[in-house]
Each structure stands twice: as C-alpha cells, then as structure tokens.
Amino acid sequence: MSRDASVRSFVALELEPPLRVALGELQQRLAPALGAIRLVRPEGIHLTLRFLGPTRPEQVDGLAQQLAAAAQSCAALGARVGGLGTFPERGSPRVLWLGVELPPAAHELQRACERAAREVGFEPESRPFRPHLTLGRWRDRCPRPALPVAELGPARLESLALFRSETAPAGAVYTPLARFRLGPA
C-alpha cells in the first residue's frame, strides 16, 4: 500500500473452510427462490466486526497493533450459525443474511475493535452490532422472499483480520492487510 493512499477497509472474523463450503451449498439451494439476487462468493463471506471505510496508512499501522492485542486476549470462539433474514426489516429487501450466535467473548472482541477504530481517528459506529454473514444482495426492488429454516450448526472462529476491500465487476475482492490468530501467542 502506498504511504499516501487510503484504502477501504474493515475488521472481520475469518471463516474456516468447512463453513465456507456449507455456506456455498446453502446459497445454491436458496438461489432459485431468491429472484435477481447477487450472491457473495463463499470465499468472500466473513463476520464483520467493524466497517471502517477509507483508511489512511498510519491508521492501518495503528489498528494492526491494537487488533493484535485484542486478538491475543480472546480465545478461539465457538459460534452457532443459522437463521435467515433480510435487511432492511421492512420494505424491499436489499441484503440476505445468515445469523451468527456468538459467545460474550466475541462481543467483547467486537467492542475492542470499536475502541481501536476510535483511537486511530474513526467516528463511533452509530449502528448496533448485529452478527451475521451476508449471503447476497438485491440491486432492484423485489418482494420479500419466503425464507426457509437454515441451520448450519456450530462453527469455530480462530482468526481476526483487517481487510482491504476493492470493488470489481465480479464482486468485491477482500485482501488481508493484517491477520491475527485468536488466543495467546
């Protein structure tokens, strides 16, 4: 990254390969009933803890130090994945998501990511944290689809990352700027 260029970034928990495979299979089962939805590539699905937006190089450096400490103080996490929903809750849907039930330690990790963002100059996040995995997005208005029960069960989350996000015709490309294993080194 150039020392004077900002990048669009976010902080997220990475998903293990078996969960990504299960998410891809779920997307393929759901797709015929979802109309003109643009599905997120399974390799791009993640659990966002803090969206940052335009991020300067010095902010990346400061975040990396603080996120390393936050990750080290949080052991690997168990989560339960299931429950489909849409954003917004009323009107034409824009985002299809799958819920993630997290233990209290994950919520503390999210708060640590929020504190780190504020300390390097980001405004406080105005929306409450709602753990979810984005499966797809609708560009055009459409009726709300009937969503089946979708339970993928338990999952393990072991890695925190600071990602760069770049838009591309085939969908966003996420590149880790820094990656941290959860738990003591």
N, C-alpha and C positions, 0 to 999 in steps of 0.2 A: 504494500500500500504506500502510495506517495505520501511524503511527510506533510503535504499541504492539502491533500484531497480528503473530503469527508466521504464516508460510506454509509449506506442504510444498514442498520444493524438491529439485532435483538438477542436476548438471552433465553436459552431453552434447555430443557432436559432432552437428551437424545433417546431414541427408542432402540431396543435390541432387535436384531434381525428377525427372530420368530414373530414378534409382534408386528413388524412391518409386513411380513408375508400374510399374516392373518388380516391385517387392515386392507391389503390389496385384494384379497379374496372377498372380503365384505363389500368393498367398493364395487367389484364386478357383479356380485349378487344384487346389489341395490340399483345399479345404473339403469336397467331397463325401465324402472318405475319412477325415475327422477327427472325425466324430460331433458332439457338442454343444459344440464349441469356440466361444469368443467371440473373433473376430478383432480385432486392433488396427487402427484406421483407418490407412491408409497415411500420411496427413499427420501422424499422431502417432508414427510409428516414428522412433527415434533411437538413437544409440550412447551409452549411459550410461557416463560415466567415474567418477562418484561420486554415489551417492544420499546425500542429506543428511537428509531428514525435516523435522521442524519447525525453521524457521529464523527467527530474530528479525531485525528491520530492520537493526540495526547489523552483524549477521553478513552480510547481503546486501551492504551497503556495503563491508565489508572483503573479502569474496570477490570482488566486482566488480573491485576494484583489483588483487588478486593474479592473478585469472584473465586480466585484460587483459595483464599482463606475461608470463604463461605462454603465452598465445596468440601474442603478438608474437615470442617466442623459438622458436616451432615453425612451420616452413614448412607449406604445404598438404600434405596427406597422400594418398598412394595406398594403396588397400586392395584386398583381394580378398574378394569376398562369395560364400559358398557353404557348403554342408554343413548339413543339417537335424539338429536334435537336440531333446531334451526335458529339462526339469528337473522333478523330480529324476531322477537317472540310473537309479534303481531304483524299483519300485512304480508306482503310478498316476501318470501324467504330469499336471503342473499347467501347464507353460509349453512352448509350441512356439517354438523359436528357429532363426535362421539365423546361421551363424558368420561372423566377420569376421577375416581375417588382416591384422594391422597391422604396419607397419614399426617398428623400435626407437624412432624419434622419437615415435610415438604412445604408446608405453608410458611414455616419459619425461614426456610431457604428462599422462598419467593420474597419474603419481607427483606431478607438480607440483600437480594438482588435489587430491590426497590431502593434501599438505603444507598447501595453502591452507585446506582444511577444518579440519585440526587447529589451525592458527594462529588461527582465529576461534572455536575452542571446541568443535568436534565431536570425538567419540571416534574413535579409529582404526578404520578398516574392518577387520572380522575375516575377511571372505571374500576369497580371491584374485580379482584382476581376470580375468574371462573375457569377452573381447569377443564380443558377439552382438547381434542385433536381435530383439526379441520380436515374433513374428507373431501370437500368440494365447494364450489361457488357457482351461483347462478348470475349471469350478466343481465338477463332480461327478467322482467316481471313474469311471475308464473303462480299458479295456485299452489297452496301448501300441499305437499305430498303426504300420503298416509305412510307413516314410518313404522316398520316392524320392530319387534323386540330384537335387540342386537347386544349380546353379552359375550365379550371375549375373555372375561375372567381375569385372573391375576397376571400381573406383569412386574418385571423388575426394572428399575431405573437406576443406572450406575454412573452416568456421565452428564456433566453440565458443560454447555458450550456458549461462547459468544460468536454469533454468526453474522456474516455479511450477506445481505440479500440483494440480488440483482434480478431485474425483470428481463424476461426473454420470451420470444414468441411461443415457445412450448411450455411456458410456466416459469415461475421464479426459480432461481438457482441459489442454493444456500451453501456458503463456504465457511468452514470454521476458521475464525481468526485466532481463537484460543479454546482449548479443551481441557477439562479438569475431571479427574475421577472423583467420585464422592467417597468420603471417608478419609481417615488418616493416611498419610503417605507411607 
